Amino acid sequence: MPVKDQSLKLDVTLEITAPVEMVFQAFFDAPALGAWQNASRSICIPRLLGPWVLEWPPSQERDEMLGRMGGVFRGTIMHIEPNDHVFLADAFWLPPDGGPLGPLAVQMTFTPKAGPDGVRSTVVRIVMTGFDEGVRWKRYLGLATTQWQKALGVLKMLLEK
């Protein structure tokens, strides 16, 4: 089994002009996750040992290395501080084709920020670690980074309306 490379990590940050409570809730509300993550189903329970599971339908197009996109991403909440951070362990992506990728660790942080005009915003940061040096892993890291950037951009658009 290849050794995990701690230097390989997903690290995405975005500031959203919305209160931290609203941003945090969007990570656990099924309709919200459907809107910004494009998840067809989700079970995300904000409590210790709660599941954080998203499912997407298989894509029509195929990646040459990973097969179809979609499938299930699942992790277990090992630490949670509402409106502050969530730590997922034992996280795996279960693609429609091929074997699972994991285990990964995912840290989600929510940092409130008040602007000089009193407008409240939240800095969201997603950090995933546990990737190894394999070509398939590196391809997944690139695609997952792009997807998190896009998804957080959609969340920003929805919450700033």
N, C-alpha and C positions, 0 to 999 in steps of 0.2 A: 504494500500500500504506500503510495507516495506521501512524503512528509508535507504537512501543511506549512505554507509560507505566510508568516504574519505580515510581511511587507505588502502582500497582495490584499487589497481591501477596497471595498466600495465605500465612498465617503461623499455624500451629497448634502448640501446645505441650501436652504432657501428661506428668505424672510417673507412672511405673509401678513398683510395688514388686517389682522383679526385678533380678538382676544385669545389667550392661550387656552382657555376652557373650550372654546369653539373648535380650535384646531385639534386639540387632544381628542375631543369627542368624535371628530371625523375619522379617526383611526379605529373606532370601535362600533360605529353605527353602520348597519348593513346597507341601507339605501345610500348613505354617503360614500361608502367604499365602492358600491356599484357605480356611482357617478364619477369619482375621481380615479379609482384604480381599475375601472371597467371590469370588476369582478362579477361573475354571474351568481356566485353564492359566497357567503362568508359566515364564519362563526368566530367572533373575536370578543372575548369576555375579559374585561379589565380587572383581573384579580390574580393573586398569586396562584401559579400552576394552571391558569386559564389558558385555553387554546387561542392561538392567533392564526386562523386558517382562511386563505383566499383561494377561490377556484375560478379559472377562466376557461372558456370553451377552446378546444383545439383550433389553431389557425389553419387556414387553407394552404398558405405557403409554408415551405419547409426551409429551415436553415440547413446548410450543407453539413454542419457538424452536430447540431443539437436536435435536428428533426423539427417537428411542428412546435410552435410556441403554445402557451396556454398551460393547462394542467393545474396542479395544486402547489401552493407554497404553504408550509405549515411549520409552526414553532410553538414552544411552550413558554409562557411568561414566568420567568424566574425571579424578576424583581420589577416592581411597579410603584411609582410615586405619581398619583394622578396630577395631571397638568404640569409634570416635570420630566419624567422619563419612563421608558419601558425597556426591559432587557429580555430578549428572547434567546433561549438556548435550544439545542437539539433541533435546529431549523433545517428543513430540507425543501428543495424544489423537486417535485415529482412531475416530470414532463410527460406529455401524452405518449411520446416515443422514447425508448431508451431508459437507462437506469437513473435512479435519483442522484441528485447532487447535494451533498451535505456530509456531516453536520456543519452548520454555520451558526455563528452568533450574530445577533442583530441588536444594536443599541439605537433607540429612538429618543432624541432629546427635544424638549420643547422649552425654549427660553423666552420669557416675556420681555418686551422692550417697550418703553414709553418714549414717544417722540417729544420734541420740545413744544409741540402744539397740543399735547395730551392724547394724541392718537396712539392707541395700543396696537402693537404688532407682536408676532411670535416668530422666532428663528427656529426652524425645524432642521434637525440634522439626523441623517440616517447613516450609520456605520455598520457594515457587514464584514466580518472576518471569518477565517477558516478555509480560505481558498488554497488549493495546492497548485503546483507548477504545471500540471497537465494542460494540454492544448484545449481540451473540452472545458476545463475549469476557467481558463483565461477567456475563452469565447463567452462563457456564461457571465463572467464578471463584466465584460464590456457591454453585453446586452442588458444585464440587470441595472448597470449604472445609467444607461440611456433611458430605460423604462422608469426608474425612480425619478430621474430629472423631469421626464414628461409628465408623470403622474403628479408630482408635487406642483408642477406648473399648472395643471388642470385644477388641483385643489386651491391654489392661490387665486386663480380666475374665479372659481365658484364662490369662495369665501369673501372675496373683495367686491363682489357685485353689490 
